[in-house]
Amino acid sequence: MLAKQHRITDGADYRRVVRRGARRASTHTVTYAMRGTEASAPRIGFIVSKQIGSAVVRNQVRRRLKAACFELLPSIPAGSDVVIRALPPAATTDFATLRGEVARVLAKLTA
């Protein structure tokens, strides 16, 4: 879904965004965003812990978050790094609700 250039893969990058980025909490997720260089593509990372549920449930939540972010990718400014941490209620919510929540939070954080 997300091309390699749009993914955060390094643990140090995750820590940097979570520690230094702007934070916005919602019902199903906590989102951290940080602006970087304008020359690079926006990058997104996901944190889905074992508190969410079994491996099947965690992967389902991660796939839903990735699909929502893929749709919203054009609206994220170039050079932004975003980390989305799923909360336990995300396991029982439907895709439309999760997508709407991610869209609202990203619009506030990247404005």
Number of C-alpha atoms within 10 A of each C-alpha: 10 14 8 10 12 19 18 19 14 9 9 10 14 20 12 12 22 21 12 11 18 15 18 15 13 13 12 19 22 18 25 25 23 21 17 15 11 11 8 14 18 24 25 25 24 20 16 22 14 11 12 18 14 12 12 9 16 21 15 14 26 21 15 18 23 20 16 19 23 15 13 15 17 10 14 21 17 17 16 20 29 30 24 26 21 24 19 19 12 24 21 11 12 11 16 11 12 19 18 12 17 21 17 11 19 21 13 9 18 16 8
